[in-house]
Amino acid sequence: MAVTYFLTGFVSAVFLAIVIVAITYAYLKRTRGKPRNIVGYLDLIPDLSEVQRNQVQEIRRVFLPKVDKIRQSLYTKRVELADLLFIEPADREKIYAVAEQILHHQSELESEVIEHILEERELLSPSQKRKFYDIIVQQFASGGLGVHDVKGRRT
């Protein structure tokens, strides 16, 4: 009889623990929400007007393909550099030539992002510009270009 009570209590406790974990998981999943699909910095400003959003889309229509092409070039050159680094014997001249091309593409990417930020900034009200500044500072704090950087992106 004591074993029956013990097993009943044990099964009840395990069941209760599973229910609590499931409810907690469901609650946290719902409250955390899905990550927003951020394409650019202005996606982080919630109070853009419809006109502003349309202007941003037009700017991105030109900007994003340019940046994607540069990112693809960077990726290709980095793969080439990795291959060159492990070819025997090492051809230092080729290695440094490819490294220079990578630097050129990085500089080109940075210039495009700077021009893009300046172009987007012109669309904003003074209060939105303050928010935009805070977003840029936060995004650049890691040392990269924030959402427009190449880290972790492969096309």
Helices and strands as residue ranges (DSSP letters): H 2-32, G 41-44, H 50-85, H 92-121, H 126-140, G 146-148
